Amino acid sequence: MAYQYPNKQEMLLAKVKGKTGKISDKTHEEHLKLYTGYVNKTNAILKELEVLAATLDPANPAHANQIYSEIRSRKVDLTFALGGVINHEIYFMNLGGKGGAPTGKVAELIQQSFGSFDAFKKDLKATGIAARGWVWTGYDPKTGLLFNYIGDAQNTFPVWGVKPILALDVYEHAYYADFYTARAAYIDEFMNYIDWDNVNANLGL
Ligand code: FE
């Protein structure tokens, strides 16, 4: 049986509802409809791959071909769909907190990686303005440091081995209804409601 990802829409809405200031509940409700689309498509692709596996023939170009094929179309878009699941689950769980200065191990790592919380905030904001879709604060176990990675789509540009601990959605659907084109103001409001306990839990150190 193909693995099927659970839809955590209700739990995610409860995490943020009434707890994110000017980022409205209506925005979250609409946003979570998109999240549900990612869950449903991820699960559909996994089921289709399971069906295909029963008759899969690597010598058949309809099945396996780098230009267009059953395997290629599903495996490429699986990363987009599953990225949409993972990114949004991190994003919503990151929100609904008290914001302000970071706590715990994350506070220490921000200091080590950026020099100060202020420098981290500036880098996160600049990266968010420069991104077309996402910013992820990730922990790289190889360097022992944090870095704010840029993501243009759900599946770009992750780095193997890096663990995302904070996800900032900068697609217009995340803020346009509340902030219009003022993305920087949305990022400021996002920072006002970060749940640092959740970010520390994601870090897991
Ligand atoms: Fe989104």
Boltz pocket constraint, residues with backbone or C-beta under 6 A from the ligand:
constraints:
  - pocket:
      binder: B
      contacts: [[A, 31], [A, 34], [A, 88], [A, 169], [A, 171], [A, 173], [A, 174]]
      max_distance: 6.0
